[in-house]
Amino acid sequence: METSLSWVATIATVTAASIVASNLGARITGYGFIIFTVGSLAWLGVGLASDQIALVWTNIALTFLNLFGIWRWLGRQARVEDGSRAAARASHSAPGEDLFPVSLLAGAKVRSGTSDLGSCVDAMAGCRSGRIAYVMVSEGGFAGAGEHLRRLPWNELHVDDDAVVTRLDAARFCRLDPVPKDEWPAR
């Protein structure tokens, strides 16, 4: 029983850590915390069965932290994201300019026509004007290793559904100078 429980705990913990580390949105992160809870409860069982008091107390604490993660990501953050999406949808039929959630810029796909150029990693905006100056786009690599960051001026972009679209074609995009990860332009 103890061996089976330790395998459940191991698989749940590794799976949950992979999901949470991937940062694929509030709901998926919340599901990761549900799996983490299964893992911490299984580790708690292993600790009880093997008389490992430190493992028991660690996983009691982790279970509470995982429950907080579930509330945070499946409760609060999911509702905030739902609210921003609803406002964006409603803005399509309201007078004035269509709106988009600025949080979309962290992780949105960047497209040119039908080609995916990369993903937004962040954006820089003016402190007084609130205008977005540029977005930084990650292109290539895997999980951040081997990627190239390129600066796309906001006037070259627009938001279309859940993607950022540029008029630059893939060849012109690739000719943009790569930007070091820790030396973004001030202007």
Secondary structure, DSSP 8 states (H G I E B T S, - for coil): -HHHHHHHHHHHHHHHHHHHHHT--HHHHHHHHHHHHHHHHHHHHHHHHTT-HHHHHHHHHHHHHHHHHHIIIIIIIHHHHHHHHHHHHHHTTSSS-----GGGGTT-EEEETTEEEEEEEEEEE-TTT--EEEEEEEESSBTTBT-EEEEEEGGGEEEETTEEEESS-HHHHHTS-EE-TT-----
